[in-house]
Amino acid sequence: MEKEETNLQNLLADNLVYYRKASGLTQSELAKKLNYSDKSISKWERGEGFPDIFVLKSLADFYGITVNDFYATERKKVIIKKKQKRKQIYLPLLSMGILWAVVVFTFMLLSELLNDGSLFKPWLVFIYGVTASFVLLTIWASIYRLRLLRLISVSLLIWSVALSIYLSFFVMMNLNLFLIFCVAIPLQALEIIWYLFKRKSQKNR
């Protein structure tokens, strides 16, 4: 009896590792989704403990399998629910839509309130809107743990911030702060290094 229980526990541990890796998650990423510590995930995957039935049910629903599949020798393909995939698309699009509605409204309002001699030019709002869009994209990429998208969004954010600062000073004060783009270069390099470091860490888990 004890041997059978040990075999089941080892099978569960192996399947927990398999389905986590098949979903492209690290232990820490899975821990955040379950609101558990990564130490608990590591303990389960080493066969040193059992997750409770509620955790198993949540995992099974996420992977598109049943709880019984965690104890089966034949492994299934991980299928992330379509609802979750749609959520990853619709929420960012909705937030972007709201952001650009605010940008257009602000542009129209400033165009009416400001005269032609004003230092601030209403079209700058669209430049700031682009920067804000990359901020949102970075946030959503971080929430859904899409590292490559996060690298792209942060890179675009760095250069859009530099462009926003450059244009703001050039238009309103006639100052040419071209050197601001030199500041963006090391920031871009640091972001790439950080991405490669995290990617390597994930592969070693």
C-alpha positions as CSV (number, residue, x, y, z in Angstrom):
1,M,0.0,0.0,0.0
2,E,2.8,2.4,0.9
3,K,4.6,1.5,-2.3
4,E,1.5,2.3,-4.4
5,E,1.1,5.6,-2.6
6,T,4.7,6.5,-3.3
7,N,4.3,5.6,-7.0
8,L,1.2,7.8,-7.2
9,Q,3.0,10.7,-5.6
10,N,6.0,10.3,-7.9
11,L,3.6,10.1,-10.9
12,L,1.8,13.2,-9.8
13,A,5.1,15.0,-9.3
14,D,6.3,14.1,-12.8
15,N,3.0,15.2,-14.3
16,L,3.1,18.5,-12.5
17,V,6.5,19.2,-13.9
18,Y,5.4,18.1,-17.4
19,Y,2.2,20.2,-17.6
20,R,3.9,23.2,-16.1
21,K,6.7,23.1,-18.7
22,A,4.3,22.3,-21.5
23,S,2.4,25.5,-20.6
24,G,5.7,27.5,-20.8
25,L,5.7,28.5,-17.1
26,T,8.5,28.6,-14.6
27,Q,7.9,27.6,-11.0
28,S,7.7,31.2,-9.9
29,E,5.3,32.2,-12.6
30,L,3.0,29.3,-11.7
31,A,3.2,30.2,-8.1
32,K,2.0,33.7,-8.8
33,K,-1.0,32.3,-10.7
34,L,-1.9,30.0,-7.8
35,N,-1.0,32.6,-5.0
36,Y,1.4,30.0,-3.6
37,S,5.1,30.3,-3.0
38,D,7.5,28.8,-5.5
39,K,8.9,26.7,-2.7
40,S,5.5,24.9,-2.5
41,I,5.6,24.3,-6.3
42,S,9.1,23.0,-6.0
43,K,8.1,20.7,-3.1
44,W,5.2,19.2,-5.0
45,E,7.3,18.7,-8.1
46,R,10.0,16.8,-6.0
47,G,7.3,14.5,-4.7
48,E,7.6,15.8,-1.1
49,G,4.0,16.9,-0.7
50,F,0.6,17.0,-2.3
51,P,-1.3,20.1,-3.5
52,D,-4.8,20.0,-2.2
53,I,-7.7,19.1,-4.5
54,F,-8.7,22.7,-5.1
55,V,-5.3,23.5,-6.4
56,L,-5.3,20.4,-8.6
57,K,-8.7,21.4,-10.0
58,S,-7.5,24.9,-10.8
59,L,-4.4,23.5,-12.5
60,A,-6.5,21.0,-14.5
61,D,-8.9,23.7,-15.7
62,F,-6.0,25.9,-16.7
63,Y,-4.2,23.2,-18.6
64,G,-7.4,21.9,-20.2
65,I,-7.2,18.5,-18.6
66,T,-8.9,16.6,-15.7
67,V,-7.6,16.0,-12.2
68,N,-7.4,12.3,-13.1
69,D,-4.9,13.1,-15.8
70,F,-2.4,14.2,-13.2
71,Y,-2.3,10.5,-12.1
72,A,-2.3,9.0,-15.6
73,T,0.8,7.7,-17.4
74,E,-0.5,8.9,-20.8
75,R,0.0,12.6,-20.9
76,K,-2.2,15.0,-22.8
77,K,-1.5,18.1,-24.8
78,V,-1.9,21.3,-22.8
79,I,-4.7,23.4,-24.2
80,I,-5.1,26.9,-22.7
81,K,-8.7,27.9,-22.6
82,K,-10.0,30.0,-25.4
83,K,-11.6,32.3,-22.9
84,Q,-8.3,33.1,-21.3
85,K,-6.7,33.6,-24.7
86,R,-9.5,36.0,-25.7
87,K,-9.0,37.8,-22.4
88,Q,-5.4,38.4,-23.2
89,I,-6.4,40.1,-26.4
90,Y,-9.6,42.0,-25.5
91,L,-8.4,43.6,-22.3
92,P,-5.3,45.2,-23.8
93,L,-7.4,46.3,-26.9
94,L,-10.1,47.8,-24.6
95,S,-7.5,49.7,-22.6
96,M,-5.8,51.0,-25.7
97,G,-9.2,52.1,-27.1
98,I,-10.0,54.1,-23.9
99,L,-6.5,55.6,-23.9
100,W,-6.8,56.9,-27.5
101,A,-10.3,58.2,-26.9
102,V,-8.9,60.3,-24.1
103,V,-6.0,61.4,-26.4
104,V,-8.3,62.5,-29.2
105,F,-10.7,64.3,-26.7
106,T,-7.7,66.1,-25.1
107,F,-6.4,67.1,-28.5
108,M,-9.8,68.5,-29.6
109,L,-10.1,70.3,-26.3
110,L,-6.7,71.9,-26.4
111,S,-7.2,72.9,-30.0
112,E,-10.2,74.9,-29.0
113,L,-8.6,76.4,-25.8
114,L,-5.1,77.2,-27.0
115,N,-4.4,79.9,-29.6
116,D,-1.8,79.7,-32.4
117,G,0.8,81.6,-30.3
118,S,0.7,79.1,-27.4
119,L,4.0,77.4,-26.6
120,F,2.3,74.0,-26.3
121,K,1.1,72.5,-29.5
122,P,-2.0,70.3,-29.3
123,W,-0.5,67.7,-31.7
124,L,2.1,66.8,-29.1
125,V,-0.7,65.0,-27.3
126,F,-0.6,62.3,-29.9
127,I,3.2,61.9,-29.3
128,Y,2.4,61.5,-25.6
129,G,-0.4,59.1,-26.5
130,V,2.1,56.8,-28.3
131,T,4.3,56.8,-25.3
132,A,1.3,56.0,-23.0
133,S,0.4,53.2,-25.4
134,F,3.8,51.5,-24.9
135,V,3.4,51.9,-21.1
136,L,0.1,50.0,-21.3
137,L,1.6,47.4,-23.6
138,T,4.4,46.9,-21.2
139,I,2.0,46.5,-18.3
140,W,-0.1,43.9,-20.1
141,A,3.0,42.0,-21.3
142,S,4.2,41.9,-17.7
143,I,0.8,40.7,-16.4
144,Y,0.6,37.9,-19.0
145,R,4.3,37.2,-18.6
146,L,5.0,37.5,-22.4
147,R,8.7,38.2,-22.2
148,L,9.4,38.8,-25.8
149,L,6.5,41.2,-26.1
150,R,7.7,43.0,-23.0
151,L,11.1,43.4,-24.5
152,I,9.6,44.9,-27.6
153,S,7.2,47.2,-25.7
154,V,9.9,48.4,-23.2
155,S,12.3,49.1,-26.1
156,L,9.6,51.1,-27.9
157,L,8.8,52.9,-24.7
158,I,12.4,53.9,-24.1
159,W,12.7,55.5,-27.6
160,S,9.2,57.1,-27.5
161,V,10.0,58.7,-24.2
162,A,13.2,60.1,-25.7
163,L,11.3,61.4,-28.7
164,S,8.6,62.9,-26.5
165,I,11.2,64.8,-24.4
166,Y,13.1,65.9,-27.5
167,L,10.0,67.2,-29.3
168,S,8.6,68.9,-26.2
169,F,11.8,71.0,-25.7
170,F,12.3,71.6,-29.4
171,V,8.7,72.8,-30.0
172,M,8.2,74.8,-26.8
173,M,11.7,76.1,-26.0
174,N,13.5,75.7,-29.3
175,L,16.1,73.6,-27.6
176,N,17.8,70.8,-29.5
177,L,18.3,68.0,-27.0
178,F,19.5,65.4,-29.4
179,L,21.7,63.9,-26.8
180,I,18.6,62.5,-25.1
181,F,18.8,59.7,-27.6
182,C,22.3,58.8,-26.4
183,V,20.7,58.2,-23.0
184,A,18.3,55.8,-24.5
185,I,21.0,53.6,-26.0
186,P,22.4,52.2,-22.7
187,L,18.8,51.8,-21.4
188,Q,18.1,49.8,-24.5
189,A,21.2,47.7,-24.0
190,L,20.3,47.0,-20.3
191,E,16.8,45.9,-21.3
192,I,18.2,43.4,-23.8
193,I,20.7,42.1,-21.3
194,W,17.9,41.7,-18.7
195,Y,15.7,39.8,-21.2
196,L,18.6,37.4,-22.1
197,F,19.3,36.9,-18.4
198,K,15.7,36.0,-17.6
199,R,15.5,33.8,-20.6
200,K,18.6,31.9,-19.6
201,S,17.3,31.6,-16.0
202,Q,14.0,30.1,-17.3
203,K,15.8,27.5,-19.3
204,N,17.8,26.4,-16.3
205,R,14.8,25.8,-14.2
